[in-house]
Amino acid sequence: MSDTDEERQERIRVRAYFLWQEAGSPEGGAEWFWERARALEEAEAGVDAAEDASFPASDPPSRTPVVGPERPVGKSKT
């Protein structure tokens, strides 16, 4: 499904606003927040497209982060 340009611009606008708020609402820097939001949106869209293309519908991609073992490998429980 393809997003319209207006939907994409709205997502970028909202994301830029939240980035600006998280930064403490500084004066100026609107272009920086917009570009950061745009880059995040593009990266996220690229990841979603790659995941959607590489997994069959019966095996959706996991968005759960991978974590290491609870204890170091080779160490025995005592």
C-alpha positions as CSV (number, residue, x, y, z in Angstrom):
1,M,0.0,0.0,0.0
2,S,1.4,3.4,-1.0
3,D,1.1,6.5,1.3
4,T,0.1,9.8,-0.3
5,D,2.7,12.6,-0.1
6,E,0.3,14.5,2.2
7,E,0.2,11.5,4.7
8,R,4.0,11.2,4.6
9,Q,4.5,15.0,5.1
10,E,2.1,14.9,8.1
11,R,4.0,12.0,9.7
12,I,7.3,14.0,9.3
13,R,5.7,17.1,10.7
14,V,4.4,15.3,13.8
15,R,7.7,13.5,14.3
16,A,9.7,16.7,13.9
17,Y,7.4,18.4,16.5
18,F,8.0,15.5,19.0
19,L,11.7,15.7,18.4
20,W,11.6,19.4,19.0
21,Q,9.7,18.9,22.3
22,E,12.1,16.2,23.5
23,A,15.0,18.6,22.9
24,G,13.4,21.1,25.2
25,S,11.6,23.2,22.6
26,P,14.7,25.3,21.7
27,E,14.4,28.5,19.6
28,G,15.3,27.9,16.0
29,G,16.6,24.7,14.4
30,A,13.4,23.9,12.6
31,E,15.2,22.7,9.5
32,W,17.4,20.3,11.6
33,F,14.3,18.8,13.3
34,W,12.5,18.5,10.0
35,E,15.5,16.8,8.3
36,R,16.0,14.4,11.3
37,A,12.3,13.5,11.2
38,R,12.5,13.0,7.4
39,A,15.5,10.8,7.7
40,L,13.9,8.7,10.4
41,E,10.7,8.3,8.4
42,E,12.7,7.2,5.3
43,A,14.8,4.7,7.3
44,E,11.7,3.3,8.9
45,A,9.9,3.0,5.6
46,G,12.9,1.3,4.1
47,V,13.1,-1.2,6.9
48,D,9.4,-1.9,6.7
49,A,9.5,-2.4,2.9
50,A,12.5,-4.8,3.2
51,E,10.9,-6.8,6.0
52,D,7.6,-7.0,4.1
53,A,9.3,-8.2,1.0
54,S,11.5,-10.9,2.7
55,F,8.9,-12.7,4.9
56,P,5.9,-14.7,3.8
57,A,2.5,-13.6,5.2
58,S,2.5,-16.8,7.4
59,D,5.8,-15.7,9.0
60,P,5.7,-12.0,9.8
61,P,9.0,-10.3,10.9
62,S,9.6,-9.9,14.6
63,R,10.1,-6.4,15.9
64,T,11.4,-7.8,19.2
65,P,15.0,-6.8,19.8
66,V,17.5,-9.7,20.1
67,V,19.1,-9.9,23.5
68,G,22.1,-12.0,24.7
69,P,22.2,-14.9,27.1
70,E,21.3,-14.4,30.7
71,R,24.7,-15.6,31.7
72,P,28.0,-15.6,29.8
73,V,28.6,-18.5,27.5
74,G,30.9,-21.1,29.1
75,K,30.2,-20.1,32.6
76,S,28.4,-22.7,34.7
77,K,25.6,-22.0,37.2
78,T,26.8,-22.3,40.8
